[in-house]
Amino acid sequence: MSLVVLDRVGLSHGVRTLFAGVDLRIGVTDRIGLVGPNGSGKSTLLRMIAGEVGTETGTIRTSRGMRVGYLPQDVPLGGGKGLLEFVMESVPGRGELTREIETTEEELASASTASAGETEMLALAERLARLHERAATFSMHFSEHEALRILAGLGFPAADRDRDLGELSGGWRMRALLAALLFQRPDLLLLDEPTNHLDMPSVAWFAAFLRAWNGAFLLVCHDREFLNEQIDRIVSFEVEGVRQYTGDFESYVAQRAEEEVILENKARNLERAKEKAELFIDRFRAQATKARAVQSKVKALGRMEDVQTYRKRKTIRFRFPPCDRAGEEVIRVQGLRKAYGSHVVFDGIDLAVRRGERIGMIGPNGSGKTTLLRILAGELAADAGEVGLGHRVTASYYAQHHAETLHPDRTAFQEVAAHDPSGSRTRVQTILGAFLFSGDDVEKLTRVLSGGERSRLALARILVAPGNLLLMDEPTNHLDLDSSDALAEALATYDGTLVFVSHNRSFVRRLATRTWDVEGGRVETYPGTLDEYLAWKLAERDPSAAPKRGGAAARAKDRDKDRKREEAEKRAERSRALRPLKVEVDRLEKEIAEVEASQKARSAELADPEIYAASGRGGPLLAQYQEEADRLSSLLAAWEKAVAKLEEAEALFEE
């Protein structure tokens, strides 16, 4: 059964086509990941399924009574409600039922005061009883305990249960909306970058929750590891159009690599076949005996279509230049204290960072990771203690809210050039080009750039003069998967010192040589692995959400095995069907070549007048020549039929 069916759906923005001819079926338990570069249409497709954007072409059909939960990247939530109240009342119909109970109770009280008739009182009482039965059903299926469990898993402290939504930051409002969607248990979840504002422990809890989810969901996420855990199908926005693949993200990458090889080989083989046909045509065009064969080759050449080779999409590609060698100790922190009013973030923190280390800071949101990074970068003053950089250390800082650090009235070119006043225009344009700013893009004002473009511009600005100490706060936010991978690849070769905050597990796992656990006013080096840290935090927040064996990853591996087995069976079937046809074509071509060689030799002999005058061999030779000409004609006719049969069989297998 399909919850949603997309039939030839397309949409354009002005002259630019986002996608066209998209066919997609979403089943009741499908776990689908949407991947592609920023701006390719992933979020727009989610909005179309959610009913917020109409289709330009094609249709979207949904099953009757289906409930959809949609989490956008921007959360349009206002205040006026407590956190727990918002989550509890988010279940469709619950708020109306509560108000109806209150109204009925007021009517019953008024009727009692006015000494209404027994019939009216009985009707109101029966109506109130039915309403309370419905409320009991709601409480059984959507309990307060479950709402509090979800809120705790997403990082809300128990004291926040009655806190007004208007007091929360944008990131915490996003968590509140996510909590409400998970509590509602809709038939289909549409999740657009749900991990963007979650800290790492919350990501781990959310991952465990989704693994146990029995419904369907579509997921946009830049965390490769999160995708691999959750999905068993990929819808990919490629340069050549929207494509679909079975398996997790790693399986998709492998299949795309196979496609590249297959398409390139197919294009190469087709080019060779065309060249062979053209040589045959040019060689025998003037020979009457080859007229039918030449005509057959001309027709075959006309039927040969161009193979569309694999087209790679553009992504950022850069390397950090070698940096100046710093002293052995890059950062020294002693007795650090920082407080905001009565709230003490740190008190008495001692830290040291040595040259070449790559330190990943992890911990719950609000624990002080960004505050510490800003203090190290000199963007924020400490209340007490000492923070010092080592000998010949020059630092660069990438802020989480990079949009606030970009000058709104500068162009992309001016923003990068301002950080490299002595650099040439060519150098600045080269750096911008590495971050996908080319042509008119370099003259765009920073205030009109998308979130992904601003992230790339902030990274380009750092590349101009990265120094030998990089301090980075959530650098993968707003980057697509390819760009996140490219950034990790570049940072892995950076020969300076790196201190970074990230909730992206694959990013931390790939780069961090040491982990700082920031929580409760302390900063400690976590002694175990990242997986052990996450398991510890998950059990601390919600023991019932501990990861279980199997789940989406296991299903994805099973499906990948099934896919590979089916592909092997299809290749074997194709080989069995085509082999005898190819053998027959090869046999005929070999015989034709032998007869043509013999005819060429006899033709040379028949051109010698002495054959007729002296030896008397002219008559027999001429008879043999005509006999072989007839045989050649029969062979060519048989070859044409064999080639047509082979091409027809190949076309069927291609379909």
C-alpha positions, 0 to 999 in steps of 0.5 A, a space after each residue: 500500500 502506498 501512502 503517497 504517489 508522485 506521478 511525473 511531478 515537476 517544478 521550475 523557478 523562473 527559467 531554472 528547472 528544479 526537477 521534472 518527471 519525478 515518479 515516486 511511491 512512498 509505502 507505509 514503512 519506507 525509510 527514504 533519504 533525499 540527497 543532493 546539493 543545496 538548492 537542488 530541490 530536496 526541501 521543495 519536494 518535502 514541502 510539495 508532499 506536505 501540501 505547502 507548495 503546488 506542483 507545476 506538472 504532474 500530480 501527487 496523490 495521498 491515501 485517504 486519512 493519512 496524517 503527515 508530520 512536517 519538520 521544516 528547517 525554519 520553525 515558525 513557532 510563537 509563544 503563549 503555550 507551555 512546552 508540555 502543553 504544546 506537545 500534548 495538544 499537538 495531536 490532531 483533535 486533542 485541543 478541540 476535545 479539551 475545549 468541548 469538554 470544558 464547554 459541556 461542563 459549563 453548560 451542565 453547570 448552567 443547566 443545573 443552576 437554572 433547574 433545567 429539565 431532567 431530559 436536558 440534564 441527562 443529554 448533557 451528562 451523556 454527552 460529557 461521558 462520551 467526551 471523557 471516554 474519548 479523552 481517556 482514549 487519547 490519554 492511553 495512546 498519547 500519554 503525558 509520560 510519553 511526551 515527557 520521555 520524548 522531551 527528555 530524550 531531545 535534551 529538555 530538562 524537567 524544569 522546562 515542562 511549563 516554560 513558555 515557547 516564546 522564551 526558547 531560542 530558535 534551535 530549542 523551538 525546533 526541538 519542541 516541534 520535533 518532539 510534537 511530531 514524534 509524539 503525534 506518531 503520524 503516518 508519514 514524517 517529513 524531516 528536513 535537516 532534523 539534526 541541525 540544532 541537536 547536540 550529539 547526545 540528542 542526535 544519538 537519542 533521536 537516532 535510536 528513536 527513529 530506528 524503532 519507528 514503524 512508520 514511513 519517513 523522508 529524511 534530508 540530512 548532511 550527516 552521512 552516519 545518521 543516513 546510513 543508520 536510518 534509511 534503506 532507500 535513496 532518492 538522489 537529485 543528480 545532474 541528469 535528474 532525480 534517481 532512485 537507489 536501494 540501500 543506505 547511503 554507502 550503497 548509493 555511493 557504490 552504485 553511483 561509482 558502478 554507474 560511472 564505470 558502466 556508462 563510460 564503458 558503454 560509451 567507449 564500446 559504442 564509439 568503437 562500434 560507430 568507428 567500425 561501421 563508418 570504416 566499413 561504409 567508407 571502405 565498401 561504399 563503391 562496391 556493388 557487391 557490398 551495397 546491401 551490407 553497406 546499406 545495412 551498416 548505414 541503418 545500424 549506424 542510424 540506430 546507434 544512440 549517444 550514451 549519456 556518460 556519467 555527469 558528476 555534480 560540482 562540489 567544493 574542492 580545496 586544500 589548506 596551504 602549508 602553515 607556519 610552524 607554531 610552538 609545541 604548546 598552542 593553547 594554555 588555559 588556567 583557572 578559566 571562569 565565565 558566568 552570565 549573571 548568576 549562571 556560571 558556565 565555567 569556573 576554574 578550567 585548566 586546558 592545554 592543546 599541543 601542536 598538530 592536535 585535532 580536538 573535537 568538543 562534544 556535549 549538550 547544547 547550552 553546556 558552553 562549547 561555543 562560549 569556550 571556543 569564542 574565548 579561545 578565539 578572543 571574541 569573548 573575554 573571560 571573567 577570570 583566569 588566563 587564556 594564552 596562545 603559544 609561540 608564533 600561533 595565529 588563529 582563525 575562527 569560523 563562527 556557528 552563526 557565520 551569517 552575522 560575521 558577513 558584511 551584508 553590503 559586500 559582494 562575495 568577492 569583496 568579502 573574501 578580498 577584504 581578508 586578503 588585501 595584498 592578494 591579486 584578483 585572480 587569487 581571490 577568484 580562484 579561491 571563490 571558484 573552489 567554493 563554487 562561486 563563479 561568473 555572476 555569483 561572485 558579485 552577489 551581495 552576501 545578504 541574498 545568499 542562501 544558508 549553504 552559500 554563506 557557509 561556503 563563503 565563510 570557509 572561503 574567507 578562512 582559506 585566504 589566511 587560515 593561520 596555524 590554529 583553526 577554531 570552528 563551530 559547527 562547520 558542517 551546518 548548512 553544507 550538503 553531504 558532498 561539501 561536508 565530506 570535502 571539508 573533512 577531507 581538506 581538514 584531514 590534511 591541514 598541518 596546523 592545530 584544529 579545535 572544533 565543535 560538531 554534532 556530526 558523528 562521522 565528521 568527529 569520528 574522521 577528524 578528532 584525535 582527542 575529545 573534550 566532553 563539555 558539561 556541567 561547568 567542566 571540560 574533560 578529555 573523554 577516555 573512551 571511544 565516541 561510540 562509548 560516549 554516545 551509548 553512555 549518554 543515551 542510557 543516561 537520558 532514556 534507558 529504553 532507547 538503547 540501540 538494538 541490533 538489526 534495524 534499518 542498517 541490517 535491512 539495508 544490508 540485506 536489501 543490498 545483498 538481494 540487489 547484488 544477487 539479482 544483478 548477478 542473475 540478470 547478467 548471467 541471464 543476459 550472457 546466456 541469451 546473447 552468447 549464441 547470437 554473438 557466436 553466430 555473428 562472429 562466425 558469419 563475419 569470419 566466413 565473410 572475411 575469408 570469402 572476401 580475401 579469396 575474392 580479392 586474390 581471384 580478382 587479381 588473377 582474373 585481371 591478368 590477361 595471360 590467365 586467359 591466353 596461355 593457361 586457359 584457367 580464365 573460365 574455371 577461375 571466373 566460375 569459382 569467382 561467381 560461385 563465391 560471389 553468390 556465397 558472399 551474398 548469402 553470407 551477408 544476408 545471413 549476417 544482416 539477420 543475425 546482427 538485427 536479432 542480436 541488436 533486438 535482444 540487446 535492446 530488450 535487456 537494456 530496457 
